[in-house]
Amino acid sequence: MRRLLVAAVAVALLLLPGVGARAKPDGPAVATTPVQSTSGAFSWSAHPVAEESAFAEPSIDVDHGNRIYVTAPGNGVELWRSFDQGVSFDHTSITAPNGGGDSEIEFLADDTGLTADLEVTDSAVSRSTDHFESWTQQPVGIEQDRQWLGHKGKDTVYLAYHDFVAEAELINRSDDGGKTWSTTPVFISPKGSAPGNQDVQNDVNQGVNTFSGPVVVDQHGDDVYVVFAISTAEGNVTTGVPPFGNPSQVILGVSHDGAKTFNLTPIFLGPTGTLAGLLFPWVTLDAAGNVYVSYAGRPTADAPIDIWVATSTDHGDHFGKPLRVNTPDGGSHLYSTVSAGDTGVVDVAWYTGTKPDPGDTTNNWFVDFAQVRGANTASPTVSQSRVLPTTIHKGDICLNGLLCILGGDRSLLDFFQIQVGPDGVANIAFANNASPDTKQRVWYARQTSGLLAGNALHDVETAAVTPVPAPSPGSGGTLPATGGTRTGAALAVLVGAATMSWLKRRRIIRS
């Protein structure tokens, strides 16, 4: 029945492109007085993207001209743009017929921009060649939850997502820069060709609960990576909110043929009682193609929740022992996000709570950062820093997704994002509902001193855009120490049927 519904939805959803134009922004670009701070070996400048930005779960991307884009789910894809390296932002909404779900943004090597807006039955993917002054839009993929965009060069684009009917990870591809897309997705899991019985075991454990992380693409080969976390069959009965068990395993889908087929590489396979992937695991590549997977979790049932980074130097086929990157402080650590630049250099960000239990209502939460150097070696070094000196959230963080309506604070939603730009500077977008007042806003933080990670836009060799002036003293150095619409009865029926299954699944997560 489930597989038949997948086929029915795939046949019914036609790719009918729409056209959009940038609405008049909400007033002029907003520049606010930033909070300047120094912590450890790094300094930061942070401020809201706008006074009125009551959203959460922000994504961030930086194009080759060092223009900064922040998105969040709202009335479609809420978009804030900065053309002055984060000093000021303007705003618009990229709406879709049935959108307003999860949002995502990605820029290709020629600075073509793509956003994805979750519509449940698919994602509305918008494409712009003028920094989102205007765009075209079309539905991509089949019924889905938590979608991510990745690219190679200026032509190849991937949309990876969790299919909530088949309960598997799927991926669609475009070979013309997002103008047209494949209509039949490829299974990442559980239908890959993993060695041993990993496919079978993954299918059993994946059950009804998956935490889908990003897709990344090696710019110098055919390697495509998609990371996700799953529970266990036993955990689905005994942990979390049965039958939605707590995530305790992190898996990397690995393709060496441009996402035609996938193997599954285990990063962490914890027994029941452990945690891994709170709330989403993350993946990134450095300039040499080394693969880094980061996740929040605890390796034993009685351990604290920490942030871990695992490294592969053989294109994702094998990983070393995960490295804890946060300083043990007696608190809890969630929502890991990573961005790599030069070989062996990885920037990591996460939320830190002052109590060991994320559900403790007396928690104070902060945005923390670490830079790992030599991450591809046996002797990595970690430098940690606090991005904002004041708390961003007070109280618990509920990890039960939509079921949090029965109790728990989900105001921050399920993730935030770090992105290293072409100048090597770390850029972070995060949700903040505790400073300077209790009003929720999307905030932006920019690294202003400390070692640079190096250019994280690894497709620059093929870019044909205005070059970015090199920072002083250059990439990899150190910054100065300065402080289309579609309607119809058939679609309505499919939307209703898919939504019921979608809501059942999203009792546990909504990214």
C-alpha positions as CSV (number, residue, x, y, z in Angstrom):
1,M,0.0,0.0,0.0
2,R,2.7,2.5,0.9
3,R,4.8,1.8,-2.2
4,L,1.6,2.2,-4.3
5,L,0.9,5.6,-2.8
6,V,4.5,6.7,-3.6
7,A,3.9,5.7,-7.2
8,A,0.5,7.4,-7.3
9,V,1.8,10.7,-5.9
10,A,4.9,10.6,-8.3
11,V,2.6,10.2,-11.3
12,A,0.1,12.8,-10.2
13,L,2.4,15.7,-9.4
14,L,3.3,17.5,-12.7
15,L,6.2,19.9,-13.0
16,L,4.5,23.1,-13.9
17,P,6.9,26.1,-13.6
18,G,5.7,29.3,-12.0
19,V,7.3,32.8,-12.1
20,G,7.8,35.1,-9.1
21,A,9.2,38.6,-8.6
22,R,10.7,40.0,-5.5
23,A,8.0,41.8,-3.5
24,K,8.7,45.2,-2.1
25,P,10.9,44.6,0.9
26,D,9.6,45.4,4.4
27,G,11.2,48.8,4.4
28,P,14.9,49.6,3.7
29,A,17.7,47.3,4.6
30,V,17.9,47.0,8.4
31,A,21.2,47.8,10.2
32,T,21.1,47.3,13.9
33,T,23.7,48.0,16.6
34,P,25.7,44.7,16.9
35,V,26.8,43.0,20.0
36,Q,30.6,42.8,19.9
37,S,32.2,40.0,22.0
38,T,35.5,38.1,22.4
39,S,35.6,34.5,23.7
40,G,38.7,32.3,23.5
41,A,40.7,33.0,20.4
42,F,37.7,34.4,18.4
43,S,35.7,37.6,18.3
44,W,32.1,38.0,17.0
45,S,29.7,40.6,15.9
46,A,26.0,39.6,16.3
47,H,22.6,41.3,15.7
48,P,19.1,40.5,14.5
49,V,18.6,40.3,10.8
50,A,15.5,42.5,11.3
51,E,13.6,43.8,14.3
52,E,10.5,41.9,13.0
53,S,11.8,38.4,12.3
54,A,9.9,36.2,14.6
55,F,11.0,32.9,13.0
56,A,13.2,30.0,13.9
57,E,15.3,27.2,12.3
58,P,17.3,29.5,10.1
59,S,19.5,28.4,7.2
60,I,22.4,30.5,5.8
61,D,24.4,30.5,2.6
62,V,27.1,32.8,1.2
63,D,27.6,33.3,-2.6
64,H,30.9,33.8,-4.4
65,G,30.5,37.6,-4.1
66,N,30.3,37.3,-0.3
67,R,26.6,38.2,-0.3
68,I,24.9,36.6,2.7
69,Y,21.5,35.0,2.6
70,V,19.5,33.8,5.6
71,T,16.2,31.9,5.3
72,A,13.6,30.5,7.7
73,P,10.2,28.8,7.3
74,G,7.3,31.2,7.6
75,N,4.9,32.4,5.0
76,G,6.9,30.4,2.5
77,V,10.7,30.9,2.5
78,E,11.5,34.0,4.5
79,L,14.6,35.5,2.9
80,W,17.0,38.1,4.3
81,R,19.8,39.4,2.1
82,S,23.0,41.3,3.0
83,F,25.2,42.8,0.4
84,D,27.5,44.5,2.9
85,Q,28.9,41.4,4.7
86,G,26.1,41.2,7.3
87,V,26.0,44.8,8.4
88,S,22.4,45.2,7.1
89,F,19.7,42.9,5.7
90,D,16.6,43.4,3.6
91,H,13.7,40.9,3.5
92,T,11.1,39.3,1.3
93,S,9.0,36.1,1.2
94,I,9.2,33.5,-1.5
95,T,5.8,31.9,-1.4
96,A,4.5,28.7,-2.9
97,P,1.0,27.3,-3.5
98,N,1.2,24.8,-0.6
99,G,4.4,26.0,1.0
100,G,5.3,27.4,4.4
101,G,7.1,24.2,5.6
102,D,10.8,23.5,5.9
103,S,13.1,25.9,4.0
104,E,16.5,25.5,2.4
105,I,18.8,27.6,0.2
106,E,21.8,26.9,-2.0
107,F,24.0,28.8,-4.5
108,L,25.7,27.2,-7.5
109,A,29.1,28.0,-8.9
110,D,27.7,30.8,-11.1
111,D,25.7,32.2,-8.2
112,T,22.4,30.9,-9.4
113,G,20.3,30.7,-6.2
114,L,17.9,27.9,-5.3
115,T,15.5,27.7,-2.4
116,A,13.2,24.8,-1.5
117,D,9.9,25.2,0.4
118,L,8.3,22.1,1.8
119,E,4.8,21.5,0.4
120,V,4.4,17.9,1.9
121,T,3.6,16.4,-1.5
122,D,6.9,17.8,-2.8
123,S,9.1,20.8,-2.4
124,A,8.6,24.1,-4.3
125,V,12.0,24.8,-5.7
126,S,12.6,28.4,-6.7
127,R,15.5,29.4,-9.0
128,S,17.0,32.9,-9.4
129,T,19.8,34.3,-11.5
130,D,19.6,37.8,-10.0
131,H,20.1,37.3,-6.2
132,F,16.3,36.7,-5.8
133,E,15.1,39.9,-7.3
134,S,13.0,37.4,-9.3
135,W,12.7,33.7,-9.7
136,T,10.9,30.8,-11.4
137,Q,9.4,28.0,-9.3
138,Q,8.4,24.3,-9.8
139,P,7.6,21.3,-7.6
140,V,10.4,18.7,-7.2
141,G,10.3,15.2,-5.8
142,I,7.5,13.2,-4.2
143,E,5.9,13.4,-0.8
144,Q,8.6,14.4,1.7
145,D,9.8,15.9,4.9
146,R,13.0,17.9,5.7
147,Q,14.6,18.6,2.3
148,W,18.1,19.7,1.6
149,L,19.9,21.1,-1.5
150,G,23.4,20.3,-2.7
151,H,25.3,21.1,-5.9
152,K,28.4,20.4,-8.1
153,G,29.6,23.3,-10.2
154,K,26.9,25.4,-12.0
155,D,24.9,22.6,-13.5
156,T,24.3,19.6,-11.2
157,V,21.9,20.0,-8.3
158,Y,20.5,17.5,-5.8
159,L,17.4,17.6,-3.6
160,A,17.6,15.0,-0.9
161,Y,14.7,14.4,1.5
162,H,12.9,11.9,3.7
163,D,10.0,10.1,2.1
164,F,7.4,9.7,4.9
165,V,5.4,7.1,3.1
166,A,8.2,4.7,2.1
167,E,10.1,5.7,5.3
168,A,13.4,6.1,3.3
169,E,15.9,8.7,2.2
170,L,15.4,9.8,-1.4
171,I,17.2,12.1,-3.8
172,N,16.3,13.9,-7.1
173,R,18.8,15.4,-9.6
174,S,19.0,18.3,-12.0
175,D,21.6,18.5,-14.7
176,D,20.8,22.0,-16.0
177,G,21.3,24.2,-12.9
178,G,17.8,23.5,-11.5
179,K,15.8,24.3,-14.6
180,T,14.5,20.7,-14.9
181,W,14.6,17.8,-12.5
182,S,14.4,14.0,-12.6
183,T,10.9,12.7,-12.0
184,T,11.9,9.4,-10.4
185,P,13.9,9.7,-7.2
186,V,16.8,7.4,-6.2
187,F,16.6,5.5,-2.9
188,I,19.5,6.4,-0.6
189,S,18.1,4.1,2.1
190,P,17.3,1.4,2.7
191,K,17.6,0.2,-0.9
192,G,21.3,0.9,-1.4
193,S,24.0,-1.8,-1.7
194,A,25.6,-1.5,1.7
195,P,28.0,-4.3,2.7
196,G,26.9,-7.1,4.9
197,N,23.4,-6.8,6.2
198,Q,23.5,-3.1,6.9
199,D,20.7,-2.4,4.4
200,V,18.4,-5.0,6.1
201,Q,19.3,-3.8,9.6
202,N,18.9,-0.2,8.6
203,D,15.4,-0.9,7.2
204,V,14.4,-2.6,10.4
205,N,15.8,0.1,12.7
206,Q,14.7,3.1,10.6
207,G,11.1,2.2,11.2
208,V,9.0,5.4,11.5
209,N,11.6,7.8,12.7
210,T,14.4,9.4,10.8
211,F,16.4,12.7,11.3
212,S,17.4,13.8,7.8
213,G,20.6,15.8,7.5
214,P,22.1,17.7,4.6
215,V,23.4,16.5,1.2
216,V,26.9,17.6,0.1
217,V,28.8,17.0,-3.1
218,D,32.5,16.7,-3.9
219,Q,33.4,19.3,-6.6
220,H,36.2,17.2,-8.0
221,G,34.5,13.8,-8.5
222,D,31.2,12.0,-8.5
223,D,30.9,11.6,-4.7
224,V,27.6,12.6,-3.1
225,Y,26.9,12.3,0.6
226,V,23.6,12.3,2.6
227,V,23.6,12.0,6.4
228,F,20.7,10.9,8.6
229,A,20.1,9.5,12.1
230,I,17.7,6.7,13.0
231,S,16.4,4.9,16.0
232,T,16.5,1.1,16.6
233,A,13.6,-1.4,16.4
234,E,14.0,-1.9,20.1
235,G,14.2,1.8,20.8
236,N,11.0,2.4,18.9
237,V,9.2,0.4,21.6
238,T,11.1,1.4,24.7
239,T,12.4,5.0,24.2
240,G,11.2,8.4,23.1
241,V,7.4,8.5,22.5
242,P,6.8,4.9,21.1
243,P,6.6,4.0,18.3
244,F,9.0,6.9,17.7
245,G,12.2,5.9,19.4
246,N,15.0,8.3,20.3
247,P,17.7,8.5,17.5
248,S,20.7,6.4,18.5
249,Q,22.5,5.7,15.1
250,V,24.1,8.0,12.6
251,I,24.4,6.7,9.0
252,L,26.0,8.3,5.9
253,G,24.6,7.5,2.5
254,V,27.7,7.4,0.2
255,S,27.5,7.5,-3.6
256,H,30.5,7.4,-5.9
257,D,28.6,7.6,-9.1
258,G,26.7,10.9,-9.0
259,A,23.8,9.7,-6.8
260,K,22.9,6.8,-9.1
261,T,23.5,4.2,-6.3
262,F,24.4,4.5,-2.6
263,N,26.2,2.5,0.1
264,L,25.5,3.1,3.8
265,T,28.5,3.8,6.0
266,P,27.8,3.7,9.8
267,I,29.2,6.6,11.8
268,F,27.8,5.6,15.2
269,L,25.6,2.6,15.9
270,G,24.6,3.0,19.5
271,P,22.5,0.5,21.5
272,T,19.2,1.5,23.0
273,G,19.7,4.2,25.6
274,T,22.3,6.1,23.7
275,L,21.5,9.2,21.7
276,A,22.9,10.3,18.3
277,G,21.8,13.0,15.9
278,L,19.9,15.5,18.1
279,L,18.2,16.9,16.3
280,F,19.9,16.6,12.9
281,P,23.4,15.2,12.1
282,W,25.4,17.4,9.7
283,V,28.0,16.7,7.0
284,T,30.6,18.8,5.2
285,L,33.7,18.5,3.0
286,D,37.0,20.2,3.1
287,A,39.1,21.4,0.1
288,A,40.7,18.0,-0.2
289,G,37.5,16.1,-0.2
290,N,37.7,14.7,3.4
291,V,34.3,14.1,4.8
292,Y,33.2,15.3,8.3
293,V,30.0,14.2,10.0
294,S,28.9,16.1,13.2
295,Y,26.2,15.1,15.6
296,A,24.9,15.7,19.1
297,G,24.5,12.7,21.3
298,R,25.8,10.5,24.2
299,P,27.8,7.3,23.6
300,T,26.4,5.6,26.7
301,A,23.1,5.8,28.5
302,D,24.5,7.8,31.4
303,A,26.9,10.1,29.5
304,P,26.3,13.8,28.9
305,I,25.0,15.0,25.5
306,D,28.0,16.3,23.7
307,I,29.0,17.4,20.1
308,W,31.0,14.9,18.1
309,V,32.9,15.1,14.7
310,A,33.9,12.0,12.8
311,T,36.3,12.1,9.9
312,S,36.7,10.1,6.7
313,T,39.8,10.4,4.6
314,D,38.7,7.8,2.0
315,H,35.6,9.5,0.6
316,G,33.1,8.3,3.2
317,D,33.8,4.6,3.1
318,H,35.3,4.5,6.6
319,F,35.4,6.8,9.6
320,G,37.7,7.1,12.5
321,K,36.6,7.4,16.1
322,P,34.4,10.5,16.7
323,L,36.1,13.5,18.4
324,R,34.3,15.4,21.1
325,V,34.6,19.1,20.3
326,N,32.9,20.8,23.2
327,T,34.5,21.4,26.5
328,P,32.9,19.3,29.3
329,D,30.9,21.8,31.3
330,G,28.1,19.8,33.0
331,G,25.6,21.0,30.5
332,S,23.8,19.6,27.4
333,H,24.8,20.3,23.8
334,L,22.4,20.2,20.8
335,Y,21.9,21.1,17.1
336,S,25.4,20.6,15.8
337,T,26.2,22.3,12.4
338,V,29.5,22.3,10.5
339,S,31.3,23.9,7.6
340,A,34.8,23.0,6.4
341,G,37.3,25.1,4.5
342,D,41.0,24.3,4.0
343,T,42.2,20.7,4.4
344,G,41.6,19.5,7.9
345,V,39.9,22.7,9.1
346,V,36.3,22.5,10.3
347,D,34.1,25.1,11.9
348,V,31.4,23.8,14.2
349,A,28.5,25.5,16.0
350,W,25.9,24.3,18.5
351,Y,23.5,25.3,21.3
352,T,24.8,24.7,24.9
353,G,22.4,24.4,27.9
354,T,23.5,24.9,31.5
355,K,21.8,21.7,32.7
356,P,22.6,18.1,31.7
357,D,19.0,17.5,30.7
358,P,17.7,19.5,27.7
359,G,14.2,19.2,29.2
360,D,15.2,21.0,32.4
361,T,13.1,24.2,32.5
362,T,15.9,26.0,34.4
363,N,18.3,25.8,31.5
364,N,19.9,28.9,30.0
365,W,21.0,28.3,26.4
366,F,24.0,29.8,24.4
367,V,25.4,29.6,20.9
368,D,28.9,28.0,21.0
369,F,31.6,27.5,18.3
370,A,34.7,25.5,17.9
371,Q,37.3,25.4,15.2
372,V,39.0,22.0,14.6
373,R,42.4,22.1,12.9
374,G,44.1,19.0,11.7
375,A,40.7,17.3,11.8
376,N,42.0,14.8,9.2
377,T,44.9,13.7,11.3
378,A,45.5,11.7,14.4
379,S,46.2,14.8,16.5
380,P,43.5,17.4,15.9
381,T,43.3,20.6,17.9
382,V,40.1,22.3,19.1
383,S,39.6,25.9,19.9
384,Q,36.2,26.8,21.5
385,S,34.4,30.2,21.7
386,R,31.1,31.6,22.8
387,V,29.4,33.4,19.9
388,L,27.1,35.6,22.0
389,P,27.7,36.3,25.6
390,T,24.0,36.4,26.5
391,T,21.6,33.6,26.6
392,I,19.4,33.0,23.5
393,H,16.7,30.9,25.2
394,K,15.6,30.2,28.8
395,G,13.9,26.9,29.7
396,D,13.7,23.5,28.1
397,I,14.2,22.5,24.5
398,C,11.7,19.9,23.5
399,L,13.0,17.3,21.1
400,N,9.7,15.6,20.3
401,G,8.8,17.7,17.3
402,L,5.1,18.3,16.8
403,L,4.3,16.3,19.9
404,C,5.7,19.2,21.8
405,I,2.2,20.7,21.7
406,L,1.5,18.3,24.5
407,G,4.2,19.8,26.6
408,G,7.6,21.3,26.1
409,D,9.2,24.4,24.4
410,R,9.9,24.1,20.7
411,S,10.3,27.8,20.0
412,L,13.8,27.3,18.5
413,L,12.5,24.5,16.3
414,D,15.1,21.9,15.3
415,F,18.4,23.4,13.9
416,F,20.4,26.4,12.9
417,Q,23.3,26.7,10.5
418,I,27.0,27.9,10.2
419,Q,28.5,28.6,6.8
420,V,32.1,29.6,6.1
421,G,32.2,32.1,3.2
422,P,34.8,32.7,0.4
423,D,36.8,35.0,2.7
424,G,37.2,32.2,5.3
425,V,35.0,33.9,7.8
426,A,32.4,32.0,9.8
427,N,28.8,33.2,9.4
428,I,26.1,31.8,11.7
429,A,22.3,32.3,11.7
430,F,20.4,31.3,14.8
431,A,17.1,31.8,16.6
432,N,17.1,34.0,19.7
433,N,14.1,34.6,22.0
434,A,16.0,35.8,25.1
435,S,18.1,38.8,24.3
436,P,17.9,41.7,24.5
437,D,14.3,41.0,25.4
438,T,11.9,38.0,25.2
439,K,10.8,38.7,21.6
440,Q,11.9,36.0,19.1
441,R,14.1,37.1,16.2
442,V,16.5,35.5,13.7
443,W,20.0,36.6,14.5
444,Y,23.2,36.7,12.4
445,A,26.7,36.4,13.8
446,R,30.0,37.1,12.0
447,Q,33.5,36.1,13.0
448,T,35.6,39.3,13.4
449,S,38.9,37.9,14.7
450,G,40.7,34.6,15.0
451,L,42.0,32.0,12.6
452,L,40.1,31.6,9.3
453,A,38.8,28.3,8.2
454,G,39.7,29.0,4.5
455,N,37.4,29.2,1.5
456,A,34.5,26.8,2.1
457,L,33.0,27.3,-1.4
458,H,35.0,24.5,-3.1
459,D,33.5,25.1,-6.5
460,V,35.4,28.4,-7.1
461,E,37.5,26.8,-9.9
462,T,34.5,26.8,-12.1
463,A,32.9,30.0,-10.9
464,A,32.4,32.8,-13.4
465,V,31.5,35.7,-11.1
466,T,33.0,38.8,-9.6
467,P,36.0,37.7,-7.5
468,V,35.9,38.4,-3.7
469,P,38.6,40.6,-2.3
470,A,41.0,38.6,-0.1
471,P,40.8,39.3,3.6
472,S,43.8,40.3,5.5
473,P,46.1,38.4,5.6
474,G,44.2,36.0,3.2
475,S,42.2,32.8,3.2
476,G,43.4,30.5,5.9
477,G,45.0,33.3,7.8
478,T,43.9,35.3,10.8
479,L,41.5,38.3,10.9
480,P,42.6,41.5,12.6
481,A,41.8,41.4,16.4
482,T,39.1,44.0,16.3
483,G,36.2,43.0,18.2
484,G,4.0,28.1,-10.1
485,T,0.7,27.1,-9.0
486,R,-1.2,23.8,-9.6
487,T,-4.7,22.9,-8.5
488,G,-7.4,20.2,-9.0
489,A,-9.5,17.6,-7.2
490,A,-7.0,14.8,-7.7
491,L,-4.2,16.8,-6.1
492,A,-6.5,17.7,-3.2
493,V,-7.2,14.1,-2.5
494,L,-3.5,13.2,-2.6
495,V,-2.6,16.2,-0.4
496,G,-5.2,15.1,2.2
497,A,-4.0,11.4,2.2
498,A,-0.3,12.4,2.3
499,T,-0.9,15.0,5.0
500,M,-2.5,12.4,7.4
501,S,0.6,10.2,7.1
502,W,2.9,13.2,7.3
503,L,1.3,14.5,10.5
504,K,1.6,11.0,12.0
505,R,5.3,10.9,11.3
506,R,6.0,14.4,12.4
507,R,4.8,13.7,15.9
508,I,8.4,13.2,16.5
509,I,10.3,15.6,14.2
510,R,9.7,18.7,12.1
511,S,12.7,20.4,10.8
